[in-house]
Amino acid sequence: MTEIVDQGVAPSQFVEQEMTLLEQRMKLKERIEHGILKLLLCNLEDLSAVFILGLQRDLEEWFK
């Protein structure tokens, strides 16, 4: 009869590896969310600048 030998990791190591992977995924998620928010804020700043310049131009024409 052949004996099956488990060559995997011990349960405590498995849990530790899973926790490490979970922490890595959480950090990656935070970095992605931060990057998305940063992009949105940059786009809002650009849009507000364009809006303000357009408003300024309209006011200058109105007060001529």
Backbone bond lengths (Angstrom), bond angles and torsions (degrees), N, CA, C in turn:
res aa  C-N    CA-C-N  psi(-1)  N-CA   C-N-CA  omega(-1)  CA-C   N-CA-C  phi
1 M - - - 1.433 - - 1.523 109.78 -
2 T 1.347 115.55 140.72 1.466 118.67 178.21 1.515 109.41 -92.68
3 E 1.283 114.60 140.90 1.463 120.60 179.99 1.521 108.85 -98.74
4 I 1.314 116.24 131.29 1.465 121.08 178.65 1.525 107.78 -89.03
5 V 1.302 114.76 123.28 1.462 120.10 -179.52 1.524 108.24 -107.61
6 D 1.303 115.85 126.44 1.468 121.39 177.70 1.524 108.34 -79.72
7 Q 1.322 115.39 115.43 1.464 119.55 -179.88 1.529 110.91 -106.43
8 G 1.308 115.77 18.77 1.461 119.99 178.96 1.509 111.00 -78.55
9 V 1.295 114.36 -165.08 1.465 119.83 -179.32 1.523 109.48 -95.77
10 A 1.310 115.17 158.22 1.460 120.79 177.02 1.526 108.87 -67.41
11 P 1.327 117.23 151.15 1.472 119.72 -178.96 1.521 113.68 -52.99
12 S 1.330 117.87 -39.64 1.468 119.50 -179.92 1.528 111.08 -66.17
13 Q 1.331 116.66 -36.50 1.470 119.78 177.12 1.521 110.17 -68.36
14 F 1.328 116.21 -38.59 1.459 120.32 179.20 1.526 109.88 -61.17
15 V 1.326 116.94 -46.65 1.462 121.03 179.49 1.521 110.11 -62.23
16 E 1.321 116.24 -41.68 1.467 120.41 179.29 1.530 110.54 -62.57
17 Q 1.335 116.96 -42.94 1.464 120.49 178.81 1.524 110.91 -64.70
18 E 1.328 116.99 -41.31 1.461 120.64 179.04 1.532 110.77 -64.39
19 M 1.320 117.27 -39.94 1.465 120.75 178.39 1.526 110.18 -65.30
20 T 1.326 116.87 -40.18 1.462 120.82 177.97 1.524 110.21 -63.02
21 L 1.325 116.90 -44.00 1.464 120.37 178.14 1.521 111.30 -63.76
22 L 1.319 116.49 -40.33 1.459 120.76 178.69 1.527 110.50 -63.35
23 E 1.328 117.13 -43.44 1.462 121.10 177.82 1.523 110.80 -61.93
24 Q 1.333 116.69 -42.02 1.462 120.29 179.19 1.524 110.87 -63.66
25 R 1.338 116.60 -41.76 1.468 119.86 178.73 1.522 111.12 -64.57
26 M 1.345 117.00 -39.66 1.463 120.53 179.45 1.532 110.62 -64.83
27 K 1.335 117.10 -42.43 1.468 120.82 178.68 1.521 110.49 -64.17
28 L 1.336 116.53 -41.38 1.454 120.47 178.74 1.521 110.50 -64.20
29 K 1.325 116.38 -42.80 1.464 120.81 177.89 1.523 110.53 -59.60
30 E 1.335 117.06 -44.54 1.464 121.08 178.76 1.526 111.29 -61.76
31 R 1.344 116.21 -41.94 1.468 119.68 -179.93 1.527 110.56 -65.09
32 I 1.327 116.98 -39.98 1.463 120.62 179.11 1.521 110.31 -65.89
33 E 1.350 116.43 -46.05 1.463 119.87 178.75 1.520 110.93 -61.27
34 H 1.332 116.76 -42.08 1.466 120.55 178.82 1.532 110.13 -61.73
35 G 1.333 116.24 -43.47 1.461 120.41 179.29 1.516 112.22 -62.84
36 I 1.332 116.42 -41.26 1.467 120.61 179.35 1.528 110.01 -64.89
37 L 1.336 116.27 -44.92 1.468 119.38 178.81 1.522 111.28 -62.12
38 K 1.329 115.99 -39.86 1.460 120.03 179.54 1.531 110.60 -62.94
39 L 1.335 116.19 -42.84 1.465 119.91 177.50 1.523 111.45 -63.15
40 L 1.333 116.34 -42.52 1.461 119.72 178.93 1.515 111.23 -62.34
41 L 1.327 116.58 -42.67 1.463 119.72 179.35 1.522 111.49 -64.59
42 C 1.324 117.26 -40.17 1.470 120.22 177.67 1.520 110.18 -62.32
43 N 1.342 116.06 -42.91 1.462 119.29 179.32 1.525 110.98 -65.22
44 L 1.328 117.16 -39.10 1.466 120.08 177.60 1.515 111.11 -64.63
45 E 1.329 116.86 -40.25 1.467 119.87 177.94 1.523 110.46 -62.71
46 D 1.339 116.38 -42.82 1.462 120.06 178.80 1.521 110.90 -63.77
47 L 1.336 116.36 -44.73 1.456 120.19 -179.46 1.521 111.59 -65.00
48 S 1.330 116.60 -40.55 1.466 118.63 179.67 1.529 110.58 -67.35
49 A 1.322 117.17 -36.10 1.467 120.29 177.62 1.528 110.31 -63.78
50 V 1.329 116.36 -43.25 1.468 120.11 178.54 1.524 109.86 -64.18
51 F 1.332 116.68 -42.59 1.461 120.76 178.90 1.527 111.22 -61.42
52 I 1.326 116.15 -45.25 1.473 120.34 -179.05 1.520 110.53 -64.08
53 L 1.336 117.40 -41.78 1.465 119.72 178.58 1.527 110.93 -63.89
54 G 1.321 116.01 -40.75 1.470 119.61 177.21 1.512 111.59 -64.71
55 L 1.321 116.86 -41.80 1.463 121.40 178.10 1.524 110.59 -63.89
56 Q 1.319 116.63 -41.79 1.458 121.21 178.39 1.526 110.18 -60.70
57 R 1.334 116.25 -44.92 1.467 120.49 -180.00 1.532 110.34 -62.07
58 D 1.348 115.90 -43.52 1.467 119.87 179.62 1.527 111.29 -63.04
59 L 1.337 117.20 -41.55 1.464 120.22 179.35 1.520 111.32 -66.48
60 E 1.334 116.72 -39.50 1.466 119.85 178.43 1.523 110.22 -62.07
61 E 1.324 117.57 -40.77 1.462 120.98 179.34 1.526 110.73 -69.04
62 W 1.327 116.70 -36.13 1.453 120.80 -177.60 1.518 111.32 -69.34
63 F 1.352 116.41 -35.78 1.461 120.15 -178.24 1.522 113.60 -89.55
64 K 1.321 119.09 5.91 1.477 120.52 178.19 1.498 111.27 -68.29
